[in-house]
Amino acid sequence: MYGSEFTAWYRRMSVVYGIGVWSVLGSLLYYSRTMAKSSVNQKDGLTTETPSELSERPKGFYVETVVTYKEDFVPIREKILNYWKSWTGGPGAEP
């Protein structure tokens, strides 16, 4: 029974892998052909450039970033290392 389960799993993973590989190859082929067409059109001068509406900033829209500084802040990396050291017998947090 174990061998048939493994065979079924192997076939499923082969199908998933195959779909992924063919998707990547198809995307590369499609991309290379579209780039070749666009380079030919640019050489012939057939491209039309239209200004996009998003090139200008919308009025009344802004982003504000607030940075707060905590005096006794301990980065999460330090907390994890101190916890790990407490389990492995290394020196813990320094006073």
N, C-alpha and C positions, 0 to 999 in steps of 0.2 A: 504494500500500500504506500509505503514511503517513496518508492521509486516513481510511482505514477503521479504523486503530488509534486515531486520535484520536476518531473517532465512537464506538467501543466504550468507550473510557475515559470520554468525556463522558457516555454513557448510564449507566455504572456509578456515576459520581459523582453524577449526578442522582438515581438511586435511593437512594443513601446519604443525600444531602441531604434528599430527600423523607421518608424514614423518620425522620430526626432531627427535622424540622419537625413532622410529624404526632405523634411521640412527645411533644414538648414541648407542643403544643396539647392533646393528650389528657390529659396530666398536669395541665395548668392547669384544664381542664374538670372532671376528676375531683376535684381539690383544692378548687375553688370549690364544687362540689356537696356535698362532705363537710363543708366548713366551714359551709355554709348549713344543713345538717341538724343539725349540732352546736349552732349558735346557736339554732335553733328548739327543740331539746330542752332547752337550758339555760334558755330563757325559760319553758318549760312546767314546769320542775322535774323532768324525767324522768331526769336524769343520776344515776347511782349512783357514788359515790366509795368505792373500797376502798383501804385502806392497802396499799402495796406492801411486799414483803418486803425490797427493796433499800434502803428508806429508812434503815434502821439500818446502822451500820458493822459489818462482820463482826469478831468478836473474834480477836485474834492476827494481824491483817493490818496491815502498816504499810509505808511506803515511806521509804527512806533515800536521800538525795542527797548525794553526795560531790563537792566542787568542789576541783580541784587547780590550783594556780597555779604556772606555770613562769616563772622570772625572765627568761629570754631568749626568751620566746615572741614569734613574729612571726605576725600574722594572715595567713590565706591570701590575703586581698585585697591586702595589702602585697606578698606574694611574687609574685603575678600582676602587679601594677603594676611592680615592679622588673624582672621578666623582660621585660615589654612595653617598658619604657623602654630596656633594654639592646639590644633589637632595633631600636628606632626612633631611637636615637642620643640620647635624652634622658639626663638624669643618672640614674645607677643608684642602688644602695643607698648611703646615707650612712654613713660610718664612725663 
